[in-house]
C-alpha cells in the first residue's frame, strides 16, 4: 500500500501546497472585515508542506468544533496536548508552563478538512462555514 502511495507522493504534496494556499486566501477574504479574528499559518516559500490549521480567538477550539459540526463540516484537534506533556515523554519530567507557546497553540489550533483531492467548491464551503461559526 505504501509503495502505491509513493508513486503519487510528489503530486499529492503539490496538491496540498496549492490547497493550503487557497485556504489561506479564502479565509483572509472571509475575514477581511474582521482583522485579527483568525490567523492562518505563514509558510516560508522554501517549505514544501503547509499546515491545515486555523488559529482563532474566542470560545476555543471545542466550541468552534461543535459549531462547525452543526454546519456539516468535520474538523479535528490533532494535538490537544503539546508534545512535552504527552504521556510518552512523561519520563523527562517536563511540566506545564515550560513551553507556553506550545501550550497556547494546543488550546487554540484546530484542523480543517484537507486532502489532496479536496474540491475547490468544498474549500469555499469550509471557509464560509468558518466565518459563520466564528461570527
Protein Blocks (a to p, Z undefined) as FASTA:
>chain_A
ZZmmmmmmmmmmmmmmmmmmmmmmmmmmmmmmmghkaccddddfkbmbdcfbdcdedebj
klmmmmmmmnopacddfblbcfklgfklmmnopaehjlmmlmmmmmmgccddddfkbcfk
lmmmmmmmmmmmnZZ
